[in-house]
Structures are given as C-alpha cells and as structure tokens.
Amino acid sequence: MLNALNPQPQDKILQLIQMYKDDPRSTKIDLGVGVYKDATGLTPVMRAVKTAEKQLWEAETTKTYTGLAGDPAYATALQSLILGDTVPADRLSAVATPGGTGAIRQALELIRLASPEATVWISNPTWPNHPSIIRYLGMKMAEYRYFDAETRGVDFDGMIADLGRAKPGDVVLLHGCCHNPTGANLTLAQWGAVADLLEKTGAIPFIDIAYQGFGDGLEEDAAGTRLIASRMPEVLIAASCSKNFGIYRERTGLLIAISPTAAMRATVQGNLAFLNRQNFSFPPDHGARLVTMILTDDALRADWKAELEEVRLGMLGLRQHLAEELRRLSGSDRFGFLAAHRGMFSRLGATPEQVEALREKHGIYMVGDSRMNIAGLNAQTVPILAKAIIDVGA
Ligand code: LMR
C-alpha cells in the first residue's frame, strides 16, 4: 500500500525554515515563516501567558476531557474579543480547534457537508494553505483579484468585479485583517462595499482572522469582521490565537458559525461537534484555557494587551524605518507602501530571481512571492535589507 504513495509538494513557507537553518552564514536574516520575533530574534512567551501557566499549574486538578466543542468559556471569551456584542449569543455556534488551520479545515468541511457544490472564492494571492486544503477536500475553488502589483495596495475594483460573479451559496474567504501574504488591507468603507456585494449575490462570508492586534489595534483589526457579522445572516469565522497570544505550538483556534436564526443554532453546533469528533475528537485545551484565563481576568488581560501593543508598535516602527531607508537609498517614494501595509507581512513585489538573489547573495530569506515577515527585522538589519533590496534591483 505505502508504495503507492507519491511525494507531496513541499510547503513553500515551511521549506524556507529548513533552508535558513542549513545556511552557515552568521549574517543571514530570516523573513520567512510568520512567527513574531523580538529585537534579539527570540519568540518570547508573553508575560500574561507565563503568569496564567503558573496559575493553571497550581489550580488544575484534572486533565480529563472537556467537551467535543472545547470549554464553552473559551468560545465565549474569544467570540467577545472578535465580535464584541455585534451578534446575539443565540445565533453563535463555536468549537475549539487545533490552531487556526484546524478552524479553517473544519469550516471547509462544514461547507462541504452543507453545500458540496459551493465554490470557495479565495483572494489572489492568499495564504498557500487555503487553496491546498480546499483542493485536498475536493471542493470547487475560484480566485478573486486582490493585490495591485503596481501600487502594492488592494485592487478593489478587480476584487468587486470578480466577486460579482459569485453565485448564491458560494463562499467568499476573506482575511479579517493583516492580509497574508500582502499586508494590503481593506478600509472599513471597502468592507461595507463587500457586505453590499455579498448581500446582492447571496454569497456567504468566511473570515480567517489570525492576526488581530497586529495591525491597527485589537478593536480596529476586528472592525471589518464585526461589520460583516452585524449585517450578514450567515458567517463563518476561523480564528487563531497563535500570533496574538504567541502560543503557536499550543494549537489554539476557534471556529465560529453565525446562523441566521436562533432556531438553527442547536443543529449547527451539533454539526461542528460532529466534525470535531470525526477528525480529532476532543480539541486541545491547554492554550484555550490560557486564553480564557487571560481574557477573563482584568490584570492578566491588561498585561496581555499592553505587551501585544508593544509588539504591534514595534512592527510598525520597523515598517516606517524600512520605508525611510528605502526612500533615502532609492531617492523615491516607491517603497512607501511598506509603511502603509499592516500586520506581520508585506509583499515587496520583487521577482523570483530577485528573491533568489537576496537569499543567495545576501543571506536574506523571504517567501518566493517576495513576502517578508517584518517581525524578522531589527534596527540593525533594516538598513542591511534596504541596501540589499536596492542591490538586487527590486
Ligand atoms: C505563515 O503564513 O507563515 C504562518 O501562518 C505560518 C504557517 O503555518 O504558514
């Protein structure tokens, strides 16, 4: 049986991790995988997470199963962080999942279960795991234009034109904030126009929100998701706590399904729990419990928010520094988009050859589509990157 297997294509982002590790140069710079790093290159455990872990270690008396949906207190706490009070609780169903990817996978399986013929619309470009999972599940997929290669901003006219072709019951996958890989984001007015279009076409929004708090702030980054949730009868939301709580390896995600009526909630919730049972049974609990403790304790929450804000402002500072250096070296404003982008990533707009030259000649690792992890930089490496970008002619 096993000899029937074919080699799988390598994930481009994960492949880079190994290439970077194998590079012996001490001057190498890792702008690959989306993991936050501080100025010393470490991915720290956040203070509030450490404190919650200590408290949990003292207080936890059992590690027996929670429920198939995870601890309901986790869903309540995270729903409130994402949605505020925009949706009545009796329309909300949710299950804890292994990370944001788990939530995406469960959401897609839910769509396939309810509507096997639905086409899932993804942005061009998007996080490579989106199309990969959709394809693996054998679902229909279409792309909508998103990124304007000239301005490095959102090609909003293209997006609206393409999504205008969505059929009733199709699903539109949107990035809640901090678009991965481009860093180019919708304005609130554009979110409003997307909601108008979804209303017109009858397509269903599916929002992937993995970087809340990394862009313009916790509330600001949720504004688009809240607008959609307040207007649309049905919404799916896949949330990740990997980045904003820095608990990557704890695999802490949540899938939220907003149903049109309260009467539908029990069936939707039952289907979400069913899918958890089929795929992995009970979801992981440790990260979810830490998140619940932090969000429901005033002191822990305040400390977490303060540290998250430091992280956000640090990345913003690096963006501005890089844009400034490039303005100086290029004598033009053509890199101004780097300061306008938000979140962990920016798509530089370099060619694959230029990306390769950055790697081979300068030891600078970014994803092949020229996505850079801004958090991989620090005050010393920003000028080095800027010089290298000019050197390779990007
Ligand atoms: C990324 O885009 O780099 C992160 O979301 C990590 C991953 O799993 O790809």
Residues whose N, C-alpha, C, O or C-beta is under 5 A from the ligand:
A	BS01	LMR	I13 G32 V33 G34
